[in-house]
């Protein structure tokens, strides 16, 4: 039997530290590992089979195709189904790694990653949405992340100004009411 092609290429993305502890994980197939316990067991199993490798590799664990990369004290994983194209998954992994390298100024290590976790989540969300690969060009990802950050900052500033204006009108109204007394 042949499988129907699907846009839902990525089943999960996770980043572990060199002890196998989860720093970030996103599971896009809710039926694959529905509970936190099952997800952590899967991650532990994947880490145990991959943490001794010195190079980028491809692994097959629990019927899943996994591509991974290690950097200093981090392990990056992209998971797809057993029939998934490894080159597609590797393109996602490389885009994730290179984008984070730019955001973290080539300091892709645990402490720096944890200090910039909001940016890390933005990068992941720009690359993958619900398991669908949106982007595989790190330059495009960085541009989109920068746009989202600027947009969020401008919304925050305008909200502050709106709140300040409403507070100011309340203060002025209260002052006018006080003067009338």
Buried (B, 14 or more C-beta within 10 A) or exposed (E): EEEEEEEBBBBBBBBBBBEBEBBBBBBBBEEBBEEEEEBBEBBBEBBEBBBEEEEBEEBEBBEBBBBBBBBEBBBBBBBBBEEBEBEBBBBBBBBBBBBBBBBBEEBBBBEBBEEBEEBBEBBBBBBBBEBEBBBBEBEBBBEBBEEBEEEEEEEEEEEEEEEEEEEEEEEEEEEEEEEEE
